[in-house]
């Protein structure tokens, strides 16, 4: 357990770019507390990290209260576009500003861009080699050129409805689904900006080729994202663009930082992760005011994911965004000739250089869980009209969400299952080709989220654990755990199926996403083992991980340890085959096996559920400093007894759900039992207790003699 605590604090937040202070241990001798994050970063981690960072009641220097406030603030302000798509939140880059930072227009031959300044923008993955340009070839209509400075190109609008014309150019409309204008405007007043375009067939601007966009909401730099692909006449070769400012009066000061075409680098998992992270934040904090403020955003996000990805009709996630077709960056014809598919096979999720997409297994699994999570949240709201959680968006029907989830599970287990390998494929592309390179974690996640049927779940665990060998795999049996701390990310070499502009070609095991290894994904391995193979099997796997970590610490850390063992760490956007530090924030998930797995803990709107699954060699398990609705609890679980310390009580009873064998609850103060009660009801294999913990120091749940015989 000392090693496990060390692993936990090592990765509570991996060292990286977003920390603002050090926190030190108290006199109890625990390892130093980690740097406190400035807040959640990319939406990608909302589901992974919300519970992980919100449950530990780290009271030193008020860490926990600040952590909670940062999560609530971030989830309450994540940007959503007018349709309901949730921002990836990677900052202002030069791909789609609400998407992933790459690819950018200069990665292909069909895009175009003009960058007058890169001031106050990220320093990596800049288009065109980071070169800026001047306004040569541009034309201002109804305005005056005020020159270029370090912030961009400046102009004064001297006439009503002024406009700006680009130089002549050639843009492949298929590789430019979006245009982005990074600009600032002062004194613009009421305005209706619009974009027009000329083509080879229509060299003049016309009223039929026009699309409007919103002006900046403030005087600061804004990103106007223009979805030109939605216009039926955005096709063929674009030869010139005209930005009409739509200003009603002269006098505005305009600064243009950049104007460029953008590939569709949005992530199709953002909305599911945001919705689940938001619900988790509520279940842990119990903050009803936070829920009131965010319920419309949660409902909008989930509804968008269902509608946008054709879930009602397809019963799976079908992503039809431009370029998200699941095709690899390389096309190989019948003669073996290779050609590049520019703008195809764009990524959708954490696997940012692999083209998960079109009929997307990974997104389907996560949507399945999101539907069930928000169904539970809507049921909580229905059960508590006194909360007055209304919102402007109509409530989502929990029965409908659960029914849709069941349909998705049934259909997904048919569509994505590969009977030849006994596991799920990554996706099925727009040409009907399924892609199976032995994606270990997505398969384990399907077990963790109860998406996989029992038979499929067992087949997956047999494959990953080495009990079943898959013909054609590059790594089989014990080779899957060659790095000890986690199974490999994939088990079959992928020479060609890569997201554009990456063209693959690396050696097997040289990168994280092709035979590499990621520590955080060991959480899903442990949880799946616990569920299918039992707690003793999961504990044996965890002990192997902890033995590895002890060796790492003895060697002086990861860098020193792998300097002698051939592994290379990916970190800070430097490639490698081991994902442990820096941007791998999910590494801390491994320790969650204790709370979520062996303790079986789940925070809920009225209390919590507990379903312990202890290895046989453990007499009991204790986890302390668990934050729930502002209380700090300690949980101790043994086979026939569960104790809760520090629960206290709100003005209402706690609702606690336990395995059905627990029938008695005792209230203890000063070491004496002063009250005894029993479970309210027992539907199936579950006991439900209504507990008033205000007068008790310890609440103890026990198995009575009669019930013990039945179990």
N, C-alpha and C positions, 0 to 999 in steps of 0.2 A: 504493500500500500504506500510505502514511502516513495518507491519508484513511480507509482501511478500518480501521486501528488506532484512529483517532479515533472512528469510528462505533461500533466494538466497545466501547471504554471508556465512551463516552457512554451506552450502553444495557446494559452488563453487568448492572446492576440499575438500572432507572429510579428516579429520586429519588421517594420516597414516604413511607410511614408506618412502615416496619419496619427502619430502619437504626440501628446502635448505635455506629459509630465511623468515623472517616476513616482512610484509609491513603494514604501519600504515595509518590510515585515515588522510585526510587533515583537514582544518579548517571548512569544511562544516558540520561536525558532523555526517557523515555517520559511520556505524559500521566499525571496523578495516578490512582492506583488508586481505584476507586469505594468508596463506603461498603459495608461488609459487611452483608449481610442477617442479621437475627436468625434466619433459617431459612426454609424453604419456608412459604408461606401456604396459599392455597386448593388443594384437590386438583385443581382444574381445570388447574393448571400442572405437575402431576407429570411428565407425559410430555414437555412442552415444555422444562422447565427443568432436569430432572435431569442430562441429559448436558451441557447448556450450562454449568452451574455446577460440575460435578464434574471435567471434564477439564482445565481450565486449572490448572497447578501454580503457583499464585501463592504463592511461599514467603515474601514479605515479611511480617514480623511473624507468621508462622505462619498466614496466612490460609487456605491450602488445607486444612490438617488440621482447622481449626475448621469450615470449610465442609462437609467430609466428615462430621464428627461430627454437625453439625446436620441434615444430610440423613438420616443413618442413624437419628438419634433421632426425627425427625419421621415418617419412613416406618414406624418401628417402633411408633409410638404413635398414628397416625391412628385416630380412633374408628371402630369398626364396630358396627352394631347386632346384635341377636341373630340376625337373618336373614342377615347378611353384607353389608349395604349399607354403603358407605364414606362417611363424613361429608364434606360439601362443605368444611367447616372455614372458615367465614366468621365464626366467633364466635357468641355467644349473641344472636340477634336475636329477632324476634317473629313470624316465619313458622315453618316447620318448622325446628327448631334444628339439624338435620343437612342442611338444604337451603340455598337461596338466600335472601337477606334480604327479598325481596318476591315477591308481594304479601302484605300482612298482613290480618288479619280485618276491620279497619275500612275496607279498600278496597272491600268489597262490602256488600250489605244483608242477607246471610244469616248472618253470623258474630256472635260476641260475645266480649267480653273484659273482664277486670277487672285493672287494673294499680295495685297499691298503692305501688309504688316503681319507679324506673328507675335506682337506684343501681348503679354499676359495670357498666352496660350501654352499648352504643354510642349515640352521640348523634344518628345520622341514621336516617331512615326508622322513626321510632317510631309505633306505631298511635295512633289517636284523638287526633292532634295533640300527642302527648306528655303528655296530661293524665292525672294519677293520680286514683284514687277512694278513698273510704273504705269500710268494711265494712257500710254501711247496707243492710238487706234480707237480709243473710246470717244464718245460724243455726248456732250451735255446739251440737252434741249431745255431752254428756259432757266438756265442756271450758270453759275460762274465757278471756274476751277480755282480753289484756294490752296492748291498744292498738297504735297504729300509730306507727312511727318512720321515719327516713329509709331504713331497709333493708326495710321492708314491714310487714305486719300480723302481730302476735305473739299466740300463744295457748298455754295450758297444757292438756294432756290430763289430765283428772281421773278418767276412767273407762276401763275396758277397751273396746276397739273404738269409740272416739270417731269422730265424723263431722262433716262440714261441708257445709251446704246452701247453694247459691247462691240469690239472689233469683229470682223468676219471670222468665222470659225467653222469647224465641222465636229458635230457631236452625234454619236450614235444614240438615238433615243432609248434603245433597249438597255444601254449601259448607263443611262442617266435617269433613273426613275424619280429622283428628287433633284431639285436645285436648292442651294442654300445661300442666303445673303446674310453675312455677318456685318451688322451696321448699327449706327447710333444716329439718333435724330433729336435735335433740340428745336423748339418752337414750331414743330410740324403742324400742330393743331389737328382738327378733324381731317382724316385722310383715308383713302381707300386704295392702297397700293395694289398693283397688278403686274403681271408678267405677260409679255407677248413673245412670239417666236416666228421666225421665218424658216422655210425649208427649201430644199433643192427644187421641189415641185412648185412651191409657193414662195418666191423670193421676197415678197412684200409682206409687211405686217397686216393682219386682217382681224376683224372683230370676232371671227369664229375661233381663232387660236389665241385665247386669252384666259388667264386664271388669276383670281384675286388671292391676296394673302394679308395677314394682319400687320399693322404698323407696330413699332416697338412700344411697350407699355411704359417705359421710362426713358430717361436720357442716357442710360448706360448702354453698353454693347448688348445687342440682341441677336439671336439666331432665328431668322425666318426660314422655316422648312417648307418648301413648296412641293407638294406631291403631284408633280406633273404627269406621272404615269396614269393617274386616274382620269385624265382628259382623253377623250377618244381620238383627238387629232394630234396627240403627242406621239408621233411615229416617224419612221424614216430618218433622214439626215437633217439635223438642225444646223442652220447656217448663221443665224444671228439672234440675239436676245435683246429685248427692250424692257427695262424696269421703269414702269410708270409710278411716280410717287403718289399720285392721286391727291395732292395737297390742294386745299380750297383757297389758300392765300399764299402769297410769296413770303419770304423771310426766313425759311427754315434753314438750319445748319445741318448738313449731312456729312457723316464720316463713313466711308466704306472700308472695312478691314479686309473682306474677302468675298468673292462670289464664285461658286464652283458647283459642278455636278456631283452627286453623291450616289453611291451604291446603297442598296437597302440593307443596312447592317443591324437592323432591329433584332431583338431576341424574342422568340415566341414563348419563352417560359417566364418572362418578367411578371406578367399579370398574375399567374398562379402563385409565384413566390411572394409577391407583394401582398396578395390577399391572405395567404397563410401566415406570413410574418406579422401582419396586422392583427389577425385573430389571436395568435400566440401572445403578442404583447398585451392584449386585453385579458386573456385567461390568466396570465401571471400577475399582472398589476391589479386587476379588478377595477380599473379606472373607467367608470361608466361615462364620465364626461368625454374622455378620449374616444370612446366608442361612438357617442353621439356625433362628435365632430367628424368621424371617419367612415361611418357606415355607408354613406353615399359613394365614397371612393372605393370601398371594398366591393360593394355590389356592382359598380360600374366596371371595375377591373375584371371581375369574374365573368360578367355578362359579355364583355368585349372578347375575352378569350374564347368563349363558347361560340359566339356569333361569327367572329372574324375567321375562325379556323374550322368552320363548317361542321361543328361537332354534332348538331342536331340531326343532320342528314347522314353524315359519314360514320358516326359513333366512334370516331377516333379523331386525333388532331391532324387535319390536312392543311398544311401551310402553303398558300398559293401566292405569297409575296414575291415580288420580282427577284429572281435569282435564288430563291430558297427551294430549289427543285430536287435536292438530294444528289445531284449529279457531281461526279468528281471533276477536279480541275483539268484532268487529262482524259482525252478521248482516244481510244485505240481502235483503228478500223480493222477490217478483215485481214489486211496485209501486214498488220502489226505497226502501221504508221501512227505516230503519236502527234496529237495536236492539242492546243490549249483552248479550253472553254472559258474565255474571259467573261466575268460577271455571272457565272453559274456556280452552284454549289456553295452558296454563302452559309456561314455558320449560324446556329440558333441558340447556343447555350455555352456552358463551361467548356465544352469541347470546341474551342474557338478556331481550330484549324482543321476540323473535320466537318463535312457537310451534312450533319443531321438535318433533315428537312423533308418537305413534302409529306408523305405519310410517316409521321414522326413518332416512333415508339417512346422515346425519352419524354417528350412533351406530353404524350398521352398519359403516361404513368403519373406525371406530376399534376396534370389537370384532374385526373381521377381523385387524387388525394385532396386537391383544392376543393372539389365539389363536396366531398364528405366533410371537410373542415368547415366550410361556410354553411353547409346544412346544419351542422351542430351549432354554429354561431346564431343562425336564424332561429333555431329552436330555443336557445337561451333567451333571445329577445322576446319571443312569443310568451315564454314562461314568466317573464318579468315586465308586465305592462307598467309597473311603477318606475321603471328606468326611464320611460318616455323617450325611447330610441326610435324616432320616426324616420327622419330623413326625407328628402324630396324624391329619391328614387324608390319605385315600388319595391316592397320586400320580395326576396327570392323565396320561392316555395320550397321548404326543406324536403318534402316528399318528392317533388319534381327533381331536385338536385340528386337525391339518393337514387331515384329511378334511372336518371341519366348516367350516373356513375356505374350502376349495375350493367347497363347496356354497353358502356365503354369497356368495362372489364371483360364482358363476354366476347365482344367483337375484337378487342385488342388481343386476347389470348388466341384467337383464330388467325388474325391477319399477320401478326408479328412473330408467331412461333415458327421456328425452323426445326422440323422433326428430324432432319438429318443430323443436326448437331445437338439437339435437345436443349435449346436456349433461344432467347429472343434476339432478333436482328436489330440493328440500330434504326433503320428506316427502310422505306421502299421509295425509290426515286420516281420522278415523273415519267420515266420510260418503263416502269414496272419492275426494275431490278432491285432485289433485296440485298442489303449489305450486312454481312456477318463476319466480323473480325474478332469474335470472342470478347465482346464488351462486358467486362466483369462487373463493374460497378452498376451500370444501368440494369443489368439482370438482378443483382443483389438488391437494388432499390425496389425492383418490382416485388420481391419477396417481403422486404421491410414494410412497404405500403399495402400489403395484402392484395396487390393487383394480380400476381401470378396465382393460378389455381394450385391446389395442394400438390397435384402431380407434377406440374411444371416447376413449382418451388423445389421439390425434392430433386428433380433432374438437374436444376441449376446448382444446388449445393453439392450434389455428387460430382458434377464437373469441376467446380471451383476447388473443392476439397481434395480432388485427385482420385476419388473413388471410381470415377468414370473417365476414360480417355476418349478424346474426340479426334477422329482421323483428320489429318491435314493441318492441325494446329501446330504452331511453332513451339509453344510451351505447353507441356502436359504434365499431369501428376504433380510431383514435388517441385518441378521447375516453376510452377505458378507462384510459389512463395520463395523465390530465390533471394529476395531482399528482406525477408523475414517480417518486416513491420506491416506489410499489407500484401494482398495478392496483386499480381500485375494488373495494369489497367486493361490490357487486351492480351489475347493468347494466340493470335494469328497475325503474322506480318502483313502489313498493309503497304504495298508498293505504289499504288496508283490512286486510291480513293481519298483525295484530300480536298479541302476547301480552297477555292481560288483566293489569292494568287499563289498559295503554297502548292508546290507540285510534288511534294514527297520525295521519294528517292533515298531517304536516309536508311542507315543500317537498322536492322531489327534491334529494338531495345535502346536506341540512341536518344529517343525523345519520350517525354511523358505520355504522349497520346498514341504511341505505337510500341507496346511492350515495356513501357516505363512503369513507375510505381508511385502512388500518392498516398500519404499517410492518412489523410482525412477519410478516404474511402474505406479504410479498415473498420470504421464504425458500422457501415452497412454489412460488412462481412460478419462482424461480431453479432450484430442484431439478428441477421438472418440465421446464423448458426444457433443462436439462442432459441429462436422460434422453431426451427426445423430439427436441429440435431440435439438440442437441450443445453441446459446451463453448464454441465460438466465439459462439454465440447467447447463452448464459448470461452469458459475459464481457461482451458488448456491453451487456446489460441491467444488469449490476452496475456497469459504468463510468458509465452514466447515473445510477444511484443515487448513486455517489460524487461525481459532478459536482454533483448537487443538494446533497449534504451539505457540500461545500466552500463553496457559495454560502450555505448556512444559517450556517455558522461565520463567514463574512465579514460577515454581517448582524448577528451578535451572538447568534444562537441562534434557536430555533423561534419564540418569541413575537414577537421583532422581525421575523423573516423574514416571518411570515404576517400581521403587522399591515399590511403593504403589499400583500398578495396575496389577501386575502379569505378565507383559511381560518380555521377556528376550532378550537382544540385542545380535545378532551375530556380532562378530567383532574380527579381528586378528586371524581368524581360530578357534575361540571359538564358539561353536554352540549356537543357540538361535532361536527364532521364529520371530524376528523383524529385518529387514534389513534396517538400517538407517545410520550407520557410518562406519568408517574404509574402508574396501574393497568395500563398496557400493558407488562407485564413481558416479554412475548414479543418486544418490539422487538429485543432482542439476538440473536434467532435469525438475522437476516439474515447476519451475519458467519459463521455456521456453514456457509455454502456453501463456504468454503475447506476446512474439515476434512472435513465429511461429503460434500461434493459433488466439488470438483475433486481433492482428495486421495483421496476414496473410502474414508475410514477408518471402521472399525467395531470397537469393543472387544469382546472375547470372553472366555470363561471361561479359556482356555488361552493367550491371546495376542491377536492382532488380525487382521482382514482389511483389505486395501488394494487398491483398484481405481482408480488415478489416471485422470482424464480432463482433460487439460490443454489449454487453448486453444493454437492453433498459434503465436501470437506469444509464448508463454511458453517460455523455455529450460528452466526448472525451477521448482518450488515448494517452499519450505521453511516448515514450521510448527514452532515450538519450544514447550517447556514443556508437553508433553502428559503428563498423569498417567495411568499404567496400573499397577494393582496395586502402588502405592507407589513405582514408578520414574518418573523424569521424562525423557521422550524428546524427541528432535528428529527429524522426518521430512523427508527431501528426496526428491522424485520428479522424474525426468526421463523422457523417452520410453523409454529403454533401460536405466535404472538407478534403483535405489531405495536410499537409505542410511538407516540407523537408528543414532542416537547415544544413549547413555545407557540402553540397554535392560537391561544387566546380566543377571542371571539368578537365578531361584529354584532350589530343589533339583531341579527338573524342567525339561525343555526347554520353550521357547516354541513354540507352534504358530502359524505365520504363513501366511495364505492370500493369494496374489497372482494376477494374471492369468497365464494359461498360458504366455505368452511368456517369463516369467522362469524360468530353469532353473538358474542358478548362484548360490551364496551364497559370499561371501568374508568371512573374519574378519580384521580389521585392528587392529593395535596399533603405536603409535609410527610410524605411516605405512607400515607394512609388512604385506603379506598373509602370515599365518602358517598359514592353513588354508583349504581350498576344499572345497565339498561341492555336492550337487545336490538338486533337489526330490525328495521321497519318492515322490510320485505325482502324477498329473495327470488327475483325472476331468473330462472335458469341457474347458472353457476355463479351467482353474484349476490353479495349481501350489501344492502344500502343502509347507512346509518345517518340519522339526523343528530348532529352533535353540537351541544352548547358548551364550548370550552372556556368560557370566561372565568370560571372559578377554579379551574383545574390547572395544576402545573404539568401533569402528565395525563395523557389519554391513552389507554391501553385496550387493544382489541385482542380477544382470545377465542380459541376454539374450545367449545364445551365438550364434555365427555361423549355425549350422544352423537354430536356432529363429527367428532374425531373418528368414531367407528365407521361412519358412512364414507369417510374420505381415506 
